[in-house]
Amino acid sequence: MGSGIAQVAARAGIKVTMCDVSEEFLRRGLDAIEKSLQRDVDKQRLTSDEKQQITARINSATDLDDLSNVDFVVEAVTEDLAANCDDLGEDPRRSQ
């Protein structure tokens, strides 16, 4: 789901930083975006140049500190309150 959100934002012209716990998960998300955009190129809904511009707007990170200068964060973590709070450095008792 997070990669879909990133793709829509990047396609709308927004610079995106996808953040995940490992490079492997980031690669999966980026591969899904690449595959989706390539389908649009193949169906002539998008040019190769447009695809390149979209993917150029997407950065990746495994460290939350890399998000310190972003304007907006969309959390797309599993629906597990403890996991979400852990990922965001929050106490789950405060978030209930």
N, C-alpha and C positions, 0 to 999 in steps of 0.2 A: 504494500500500500504506500509506503513512504516514497518508493521510486516513482510511482504514478503521480504523487503530489509534486515531487521535484520536477518531473517531466512537464506537467501542465504549467508550473510556474516559469520554468525556463523557456517554454514555448511562447509564453506571454511576454517574454523580454526581461524577466527578473533573474538576477544572478542568484544562484542557489549553492549552498554547501550542504551536502548530505553527510551526516555524522552517524557512525555505527560503531559497535564494539570491536569489530575486526575488519581487516582489509578484505577478507573473504566475503563477508556480508555486503560490503560496499561494492565489490566486484560483481556480485549477483545483481544488485540493484542497477548498476551502470550497464551491465549486459542486457538486462530487461529493457532499459530505456533505449539502448542501441537497437535492439531487435524491433521494438515498437516503431521507432522512427524510420527504420529501414523499410518496414512494411508500408509506411506512408509514402516513402520515396518510390517504392515499387509500384504503388497504386497511383502514382503521380499526384498525390495530394500535398507533396512537399518536394522541394528540389534538394539535391545533394548539398548545395551551398547553405540552404536554410537548415538542414539537418546539422551541418557542421557548426553553424552559428548557435544553434540550440545547445548542442553538447559542449560547446566552449563556455557556456554560461554555468555549467555544472562542475563544482569542485567537490572533493571528498575529504573527510577527516575522521580520525578515530579518537581525537582528543577534544573534549568539550571546550577547552580553552580556545580552540580554533573558531568558536562561535562568539567570541567576546565582542567582535565588531559588527555583528549582523543586526539588522533592523527588526527582524521578525523571526520567530522560531515556531515551527509546527512539530509537535511531538507526535510521532507515529510508532510508539513502542507497543509491545504486546499489552493486552488488556489485563494486566496484573499490577495492582497498585504498588506492591512492595518493589517490583522490578522497575516500575516507572520512577518511583521516588529514589531508588538506588541509583538509577541512571542519571537523574537530575540532582543528586546530592541532597535530597530532602528526607526528613523524618516522616515515615508513612502515617504516624499518629497525627501530625499537623495537617495532613492532606485529606482527612476524612470528613 
